[in-house]
Amino acid sequence: MGMSDPGAIDGGLVEILRASLAQVAEEMRTTLIRTAFSPVIYEVLDFGISVYDARFDLIAEAPGLTRFLGANDFAVPTVMGHVGAANVGPGDVIVANYPYWTAAHVSDACLIAPVFAPGRPRPFAWLCVRAHWIDLGAKDPGYVLDSTDMHQEGLVLPGLKLVKGGVLDEELLALIRFNSRMPVPLTGDIHAQLAALQTGLRRMEALIARHGADTLDRGIAALIAYGEAMAARALADLPEGAWSAEDWLDGDGIDDTPVPMKVTVTHESGRLTVDFEGSAPATRGPVNLPFGSTLATAKVAFKALTSPGEPSNAGHMRALSVKAEPGTLFHAVYPAPTFTQWTGIVALELIFAALAKGMPEKVQASSGGDVPGFMMIGTHPETGAGYALSNNESVGWGATARHDGRLAGSHLSQSIVRNTPIEVLETRTAMRVDRFELRPDSFGDGRHRGGPGVLRELSFTAPGEFLTIAKKTRTRPWAIAGGQEPEPTCFTYFPGTDRERRAGTWRAPVQPGDRVRVETAGGAGYGDPATRDAAAILRDEQDGLRRPRQQETAR
């Protein structure tokens, strides 16, 4: 495009606009973290923040839960398609958590606001802040593990105006508050989301005033075109073909019958298609994924494959197609329950497993296969306040063709999401952490070994409920090129007693003195273990990551 073209825009200005839009999202993120009431938001970072243009194309986002960002891409146009973009005005904020529209479960609520530019009657841009709401009156407090209908999973908000012309709808807020077992932190978190939107609105209006809407339009178009070109260039360097992989979830929350999952990834003529044909039909329990969540899962894999170092925009995803038949595990339709979204975590690794068959040097072996989570629900013995506080535990990352897997860290599906600090677990609940360390020999060996998982032992100082979630405890995570599979995740309730039970997803009452042991999966290995460098093995032993070989032989 020559500079004489009326649509031309200087490359330096495009980069300034890109950084400015990214800063809008980042300041929204900072506002949310600094004002939220719930640790799941300000500590764990269980949120997603995105900025869209008038056509609902992604133009900027801030780091949060990885799959939320792609989920927002689906949620904003879908929700606004039902609300009607023409029905919103300056100062309006839409709230929605209908899972089939918002691409998550009911507890992940989206607040969406339009941005208007002078002289334009329709919204110039859209802002979205999604965050986990701690309780919405579902059949059980905390996580719902065995719902059979979406109406058992909490209050549903199908795209309603929470703010009208800058005025908060106190009646709607009261309805939300009175449907929660924990109204104080929930109300605080809603106000934090609203504050984040206000920050974004002010920054966007300042950006429009500085550069003008027309210049921003041209800059956004250039950014999206650049993203599309970068993804196309990366795809051109990858082999073409079709590769399939299969795996199983432990069960659907109602029974322990394994739930089959299958994906076929096809790369042809500059497009990547992810097709979940052959997976289970929709299940009775809450492991079904709304299609938008399936789409978001595939976007994570596609972005990692094509442009992992690039700030995301809609152009990066133009060459991706995702298929899943309505009424199946990966395309839930009303009233299928959707609360336990761990299916998407296992599915992300399933996509990489398929890609490993065609381009093993481009992906890493399985990273634990899942996200092991736990939560305690109860009444605080000192304050009398109700709580439901969770933690997503670390896993070992899978090895690659070039290096060992990372030591225990947040699963690759969660990006920069963190676990809950011990200080928060122990002060906000009746949990005590008695032991927390790396889990030796939990990784899969190989020329490059996987990273180890962790071992955590918990005890309880007051009555309550304790639950665990993991959907890949009965099968091992997959390895590449002859590497070994790691130990899977295991939760042991009441170890050393006559009530001892090894579990994956389970919920049980606990009393003072009861204990639970958490052992998370390591990462899988890459390549024949017999080819691992002897010095690397010795370092593993010296670092306590594996037992010395002579001890293993004697054992």
N, C-alpha and C positions, 0 to 999 in steps of 0.2 A: 504494500500500500504506500504510494508516494505521498509526500507532504502536501502536494497540491490537491490531493483528494480531500473533500470537505469532511470525510469521516476519519481522516488521519489524526493520530495523536502521538506525541513524542514519547519514546520509550522510557525516558527518565521520569516523565510525569506519570506514566502508567505504574512504575514502581513506587512512586510516592503515593499514589492512590491505593495501591495494594497494601502498603504498609499502614496507611491511614485507616483503611477498612478493617485490617487485622487488629489495629489498636482499639477500634470501637468494640470488637468482640472481647478483647483482652480486658478492657476496663469494665465491661459488663461482668466478666468472670470475677474480677477482683471485688466488685461490689457484692456479688452473690456470696462469695466466700467470707467476706468480712461482716456480713449482716445476717447470715443464716443462723438458725437456732439448733439445728440437728447435726450431730457429728457426721452422719452419712453424707451430708453436703459439704460442710466446711473442713472436715478431716479426710474423708474417703474420696471426695470429689465425684460423687455420684450424680452428675448432671451433664447437660449438653447445651451449648450456646452457639447459635448460628445466625447469620445475616444473609438475607436473600434480596434479589432485585425484584422489579415489578412483575416479572414473569415467573417468580418463585425459583429462579436459578440460584444456587449457592454462590455467594461471593466472598464470604469470610466466616471463620469459626474460631472458637477458643478451645484449648485442650480440656477434655473431660473424659467421661466414659466413651470409649471409641465408637461403640455401636449406636450410642445415642445420636451422634452427629449425623450418621446416615439415616437414622430413624427420623430425625427432624426434616430431612430432605423429602421424606414421604409424608410426614404429618402436616406440614404447613400447607402445601397445596390441597391436600385431601380435606383437611378441616375447613379451610377457607372456601373450598368448592361447595361444601354443604352450607356454610354460613352465608356465603355470597360476598365477594370482595366489595361489591357496590354497597353493601349494607353496613360497612364500617367507616368511621370518620375519625378525625383527629382526636386523640385522647382515649380511644377505645382500646380495651385489652380483652382478648378472647381466651377462655380457659377450656381445655379439653383433655379428657383422658380415656375416651372410648377406644379400647385397644385396637380394634380393626382399622381405625382411622389414624391413631397416633403411633402405631408400630411398636408397641411395648405392652406392659401390663398396666392395670388400672392405677397402680401406685406411682407411675411415672407420668406426672401431669405436665402438660405444655401450656405456657402462657405466650400468646402471640399478639404482637402489636404492629400496626401499620406506621410507616413514616411518610409524611406528605412533603412535597416540594412546592414552593410558591408557583402559582399559575397552572398547577396540574391538579385536576379534579380527582384523579385516582391515585392510590398509594404508589409512591416512588420506590419504596423498599419495605421489607418485613423483618421483624426481629422475633426470635424465638428463644425462650429460656425454659428448658425442661429440667425438672429435678424430682428426686424421689420423695414422695410424701409418706410420712412414717405410719399413718393409719387412716383408713377411710371406712371403718366400720364393717370390714369383711367378716366372714363367719368365724375366723380366728384372728386374734391379735398377731401382729408381726407378719411373717411370711405365711402364705396359704399353700399348703403342700398337697391337698387332696380334694380340691373343689371339682365339681362335675358340671358347673354352669357358671358363666361369667358373672351372674348376679350374686353369687356367693363371695365374690372377690372385692366388693366394696362399692361405694357410691360412684355412679357413672355421670360424667359431665360431658354432654355431646356438643361442645362448641357454643358456650354461652358468654355473654358480655359480663365479665367481672368488673370492668371499669367502663363507664359510659361517658364520653366527653370529658374525661379527666376526673369523674366522680366515682368513687368506689361504691359498688352495689352492696351495701351492708346486709341486706336480706340474703343475697346469695352467699356471702361470706359466712353468715350465721348458719345457713343450711349446711355448708361444708363443715364448719366447726362443730356443730351438734351431731354430725355423723362420724366423729372421730373419738376414739378412746383417749387420745392425747392431743386435745385441742390447742394447748398453749404453744408447744413447739411447732405444730402444723401451721397455726396462724402466723407465727414468726417467720417460718420459711416462705409462706405465700407473700408476705410483705417484702422479704428479701428478693424474691423473683421480680416483684413489681419494681423494687428499687433498681435492680439490674436493667430492667427494660427502660426506666426513666434515664438511667445513665446512657444507654445506647441511643435513645431518642435524642438527647441533647447533643451527643457527639455526632450523630448523623446529620442533624439540622445544621450544626456548625460546619460540617464538611460540605454540605450542599451550598451553604452561604459563601464559603471560601472559593469553591471551584465552579459552582453552577451545575445544575442538573444535567444539562446537555453534555458537558465535559465528563461528568461522572458516567453517564451512559456509554460514551465512547471508551472510556477507560475500562469499564466493566466488560464490555464486549471484547476488548483486547485481552484482558485477563483470562476470560473463558476460552477464547481461541487459543491462547498460549497453553492452557491446561490440556486442551484436547490434542494439541500438537505434541506435547511432551508424552502423553499416554500412547499416542499412535507410534511415536518413535521407539518407545520401549517395547511395544508389542511387536514391532517389525524385527526386533532382535531375538524374539522367542520362537521356539519351534512350533509348527502347527501340528494339530492332531486332536484326538479325543481320548480322555482318560477318566476312568470311573473308580470310585472307592465306596466301601460300605463300612458301617459301624453300627453300634447298638447303644441305646440309652438303657440304664439299669431297669427302668420301669416308668410308668406314667403317674405314680403317686397313689394309685388305687390298688394296683397289684404289681408284682415283681416280674411280670412277663417282659422280656427284653423287647424294646421298640426298635424295629429296623430303620436305618437311615441309609440313603444312597444318593450319590451325586455324580453327575457326569459333567466334566468341564471340557468344552470344545473351543479351540482356538483356530479360527479360519477367516481368511480374508480381512484381517485387521480387526476382528471382533472376538470377544471372549464371552461365551455363553455358559452359564451355570444352571444346570437343570436337575431338579430334585425328583424326577420321575423314578418310581421304584421304591420310594420311601413309604412308610406306613400311612394308612388313612388317619384322619383325626382321631385322637385317643379320648377315652372317657375322662382321664385326669388332666391336670393343668399344664402339660408340657407342650401344648400346641403353640406354634408361632404365627402371629399375624403376618401377612405377606410383606408388609413394610419392614418388619423386623428381619425377615429372611433376606430381603433386598439389602438392608443395612449390613448384614453379616457378609454377604458377597462383596459389598463395596470395600469392606476392610481388607479382604484378601486381595482384591483387584488393586487397591491403592498400594498395598505392601509390595505387590509384584511389579507395578509399573512406575510409580513415582513416590516412593516412601519419604523422600526428603523435601518434597514440594508442598507448600501450603495449598490446601484443597480448595477447588472451586468446581462448579458443575461440569466444566469442560473435561476434567480428569475422568469423569465417569461416562462420557458419551459412548464409548465403545463396549460397554458392559450390558449384557442382557441376562435376566434372571427369570426362570420358569418354575412354577409350582402350581399344580392343579388345585382349584378351590376345594375345600373340604378335606384336605390332607394335612399331615403333620406340619408342613411348611407353608400352609395357606389356610389359616383358621378362619372360619366364618361363624357368625352369630348362631347359637349362643355358646360356642366351644370355649372351654376354660383356657386361660392363657397365662396364669400367674407365674408359673415356674419357668422363667425364660432361659434356663440353663441349656435348653436344646440348641439355641443359637451359638453358645460357646463351643459345644461339641461339634456343631456343624461347621464352624470356622476351621477347626482343625481337619474336618473331613474334606473340605475344599483343598487344603494344603496337601492332604494325603493323596488326592487325585493328581494334583499338579506334580507331586514328587515322582510319579510314574513316568512323566514325560520330560521333566526338567529338574532332576533331583539336586542339581548344583544351585538352583535358584531358591530353594525353600529349606526350612529347618525341619528336623524330626519333631515329633509331637512334644509339646510342652505341657506335660502332665495330663493332657486330654480334657481338662475340666477346670472349673474354679471351685475349690472346696470352701463352702460357706457355713457359718454358724451364727446363731442368734440366741440371746436370752430375753425373755419377756417376764415382767414381774412388777412389783411395787417396791420402790427403793426403801430400805429399812430405816433410813435416817430422815428423808424428806417426805415420804409418803406419796411421792409422785409415781405415776405409772411410766414404764419405759419399755422399749423394744429396740435393742441395740445389737447390730450385726457386725460381723467381720468376714471379709473375704480373704482366705488364707493364701499365702504364697505357694508357688509350685516351682519345680526346676524347669528350666527352658531346654528345649531340644537342641542337639548339636547340629552343626552344618558341615558342609564339605571343607570349610576353612578353619573352624575353631570349635572348642568345647561349648556346651550350653551354659548359659548364665546360671549362677547360683540363685537360690530361691528368690523369686520376685513375683510381682503381679502378673497374672496370666496375660499373654499377648493380646487377648481380646479386650483388655482393659486399659491399654496405653499407660498413662501416668496415674491412673487411679491407685490409691494407697490402701493399705490395711488400716484398721483402727488401732491407734496407739494403746499400749498396755495401760497407761495412766488413765485414759478415757474409759476403757473397759472396766477398770477396777473402781473408779470413782462414780461412774454413772449406773452401775449394775451391781449385782451380788456375785459376779465372777471374780475369781482370783487366778492369776497365771502363776503356776508353781514351777513351770519348766518351759523353756522355749529355746530351741536349738536346731541346727541343721540335722537332717535325718541321714545318717551314714548309709551307703550302699543302696540308696533309693533310686539312683539314676540308672539308666541303661548304658552299658559299656559300649565301646566302639573305638575306632581309630581316633575319633573325637567323642568323648563321653558327654552325656547329658548333664545338666545341673542337678544337684540334690534338692529334694523337697525339705519340709520342716517337720519337727515334732513339737507339739505344744500340749501340755497337761494343764487342765483347768479344774478348780474345785469351786464350791458354792458356799456362800455364807448366809444365805436366806432362801426361803422357798421361792419357786418360780417355775417357768417352763424353759426348756432348752431344746433347740432344734438344729439339725444339720441338713445341708443340701449338697449333694454331688450326684451327678448322673452318669459317671463312668468309674465305678468302683469294682465292677465285676468283670471287666475286660481291661487288658493292659493297653496303654498308649503305644502307637506304632513307631517303628524305627525305619531307617533308610539304609540301603546298600549293605545289608548284613549286620547292621548295628543291633544291639540288644534292646529289648523293651524294658522300661523301668517298672518299679513297684507301683501299683495303683494306690489311690487314696483310700484311707480307712479311718472311720470314726469308731472308737470303742467306748461305749457307755458303761459306767459303773465297773471299771476293770478290777479284777481280783475279788469280785463278790459273786454270789449266786445269781445275781441279776445281770451279769456281764453280757453285753450284746454288741456284736460288730454290725455296723450299719452304714448306709450311704445317706439317703434322705429319710429322716425320722424325727419324731417329736415326742418328748417325754417330760413328765413332771420331775423336778429335782428338789432335794432337801439339803439343808446345811450338812456339809461333810461329803456329799456325793462328788464323784469325779468323772471327768470325760477326758479321753486321750485323742488327740487329732494328729494323724500322720498323713502328710500330703505326698502326692506323686512326684517323682523326679521327672526329668526330661529324658527322652529316648536318645539312643546313640546313633552315630553315623559311621558306617564302615566297619570292617572286620575288627573285633577287639584284639585279635592276635597281632595286628599291625600297629597297635598303640605304642608310642615311644616309651621305653622303660623308665626314662627319667620323669616323664609325665605321671606314670603310675606311682613312682616313689613320692612325687610331690603330693598326689592325692592322699596317699597314706599319711604323710607328715602333716597335712592340713586336716586330717580327721574325716575326710570325705568318704574314704573306703577303709575297711578293715585290712590290716596287713595280710598279705597272701598266705604267710605261714599259719596265721590264726584261722583263716578261712579253710585251709587244707585240713587242719586239725578238727575244725568244727564239722 
